[in-house]
């Protein structure tokens, strides 16, 4: 037994500062720190997210505008059709035949030399009709 069971060096051994640093490097770091190489990646990802959201909102606005355009085009077509119908009605109203028919039907007018005949329903009592005289007319 020439060797001691424990060496004094083993009992009172204090690791040197270099050995402590070496051990710390091998242990994984558990703190949340961005290195300089990860920062540009994070900025790029955030920028892409922002661009995607803004493009999505712009496409939504574009879709709404296209729907408005289609609705307005339909309104224009309807107004063109109504305008055409009104033009044809105006031509009809301005014609001599329409004016004559309206004068006969609504106003009861007759052409010179014609006799107006009015149909009277059966059972209606008729008053005596006196022909107009010159006294009934007023001169202006």
Secondary structure per residue as TSV (DSSP state, phi and psi in degrees):
chain	resnum	aa	ss	phi	psi
A	1	X	-	360.0	68.3
A	2	X	-	-87.7	-20.0
A	3	X	S	-99.2	138.8
A	4	X	-	-72.1	155.4
A	5	X	S	-67.3	-40.1
A	6	X	S	-124.7	142.0
A	7	X	-	-91.2	139.7
A	8	X	H	-58.4	-33.8
A	9	X	H	-62.0	-38.4
A	10	X	H	-69.1	-34.8
A	11	X	H	-72.5	-41.4
A	12	X	T	-111.6	30.3
A	13	X	-	-78.3	127.9
A	14	X	-	-117.2	122.0
A	15	X	-	-65.3	146.5
A	16	X	-	-75.0	162.4
A	17	X	H	-60.1	-37.9
A	18	X	H	-64.3	-40.4
A	19	X	H	-67.7	-35.0
A	20	X	H	-66.0	-40.9
A	21	X	H	-65.7	-39.3
A	22	X	H	-63.4	-39.0
A	23	X	H	-67.4	-38.7
A	24	X	H	-65.8	-35.4
A	25	X	H	-67.8	-33.3
A	26	X	H	-77.7	-25.1
A	27	X	S	-77.7	139.4
A	28	X	-	-69.0	143.5
A	29	X	-	-83.3	137.3
A	30	X	-	-110.4	5.4
A	31	X	S	-85.2	153.1
A	32	X	-	-95.8	92.8
A	33	X	-	-128.3	133.0
A	34	X	-	-85.2	132.7
A	35	X	-	-85.2	167.9
A	36	X	H	-64.6	-25.8
A	37	X	H	-77.4	-23.4
A	38	X	H	-86.6	-22.6
A	39	X	H	-63.0	-46.5
A	40	X	H	-62.0	-34.2
A	41	X	H	-65.9	-43.9
A	42	X	H	-62.7	-44.0
A	43	X	H	-62.2	-42.0
A	44	X	H	-64.1	-41.7
A	45	X	H	-64.7	-45.1
A	46	X	H	-62.5	-39.5
A	47	X	H	-64.0	-42.4
A	48	X	H	-64.0	-39.4
A	49	X	H	-63.5	-44.5
A	50	X	H	-61.2	-44.9
A	51	X	H	-63.0	-40.2
A	52	X	H	-64.1	-43.3
A	53	X	H	-66.3	-44.7
A	54	X	H	-67.2	-38.6
A	55	X	H	-65.0	-39.2
A	56	X	H	-61.3	-43.1
A	57	X	H	-68.0	-36.3
A	58	X	H	-67.0	-39.8
A	59	X	H	-65.7	-35.2
A	60	X	H	-64.5	-44.8
A	61	X	H	-62.4	-40.8
A	62	X	H	-62.0	-42.4
A	63	X	H	-62.5	-43.2
A	64	X	H	-63.0	-41.7
A	65	X	H	-64.7	-39.4
A	66	X	H	-64.9	-38.2
A	67	X	H	-64.4	-40.3
A	68	X	H	-62.6	-41.1
A	69	X	H	-62.7	-44.2
A	70	X	H	-63.4	-41.8
A	71	X	H	-62.6	-43.3
A	72	X	H	-66.7	-36.9
A	73	X	H	-64.7	-38.3
A	74	X	H	-64.8	-41.1
A	75	X	H	-62.6	-39.9
A	76	X	H	-62.2	-43.7
A	77	X	H	-62.9	-42.2
A	78	X	H	-63.1	-41.2
A	79	X	H	-67.7	-35.8
A	80	X	H	-63.5	-42.5
A	81	X	H	-64.0	-43.4
A	82	X	H	-64.6	-40.1
A	83	X	H	-61.8	-43.5
A	84	X	H	-64.2	-40.2
A	85	X	H	-64.5	-40.1
A	86	X	H	-67.2	-37.1
A	87	X	H	-63.1	-43.6
A	88	X	H	-67.4	-36.7
A	89	X	H	-66.2	-37.8
A	90	X	H	-63.3	-42.3
A	91	X	H	-61.8	-40.7
A	92	X	H	-64.1	-45.3
A	93	X	H	-66.1	-32.9
A	94	X	H	-81.2	-7.2
A	95	X	S	-75.5	153.2
A	96	X	H	-66.0	-36.0
A	97	X	H	-64.0	-40.1
A	98	X	H	-68.0	-43.1
A	99	X	H	-61.3	-43.3
A	100	X	H	-64.6	-45.5
A	101	X	H	-62.5	-42.6
A	102	X	H	-64.7	-40.1
A	103	X	H	-64.0	-39.2
A	104	X	H	-70.3	-46.3
A	105	X	H	-77.0	-45.9
A	106	X	H	-91.8	-34.0
A	107	X	S	-102.1	-12.6
A	108	X	-	72.1	25.2
A	109	X	-	-82.4	153.5
A	110	X	-	-132.6	158.2
A	111	X	-	-77.4	158.0
A	112	X	T	-60.0	132.5
A	113	X	T	93.5	-9.1
A	114	X	-	-94.9	156.7
A	115	X	-	-116.1	134.7
A	116	X	-	-90.3	132.4
A	117	X	-	-116.9	127.8
A	118	X	-	-116.6	125.6
A	119	X	-	-80.7	130.9
A	120	X	-	-113.3	131.6
A	121	X	-	-63.5	151.6
A	122	X	T	-64.9	145.6
A	123	X	T	86.3	4.2
A	124	X	-	-89.5	131.0
A	125	X	-	-82.5	133.0
A	126	X	-	-103.7	134.4
A	127	X	-	-85.4	160.1
A	128	X	-	-70.2	129.5
A	129	X	-	-100.0	123.3
A	130	X	-	-98.4	140.6
A	131	X	-	-67.6	149.1
A	132	X	-	-66.4	145.5
A	133	X	-	-115.9	174.0
A	134	X	G	-69.1	-22.8
A	135	X	G	-69.4	-26.2
A	136	X	G	-73.5	-19.4
A	137	X	-	-93.1	145.2
A	138	X	-	-113.6	130.4
A	139	X	-	-87.1	139.3
A	140	X	-	-109.2	360.0
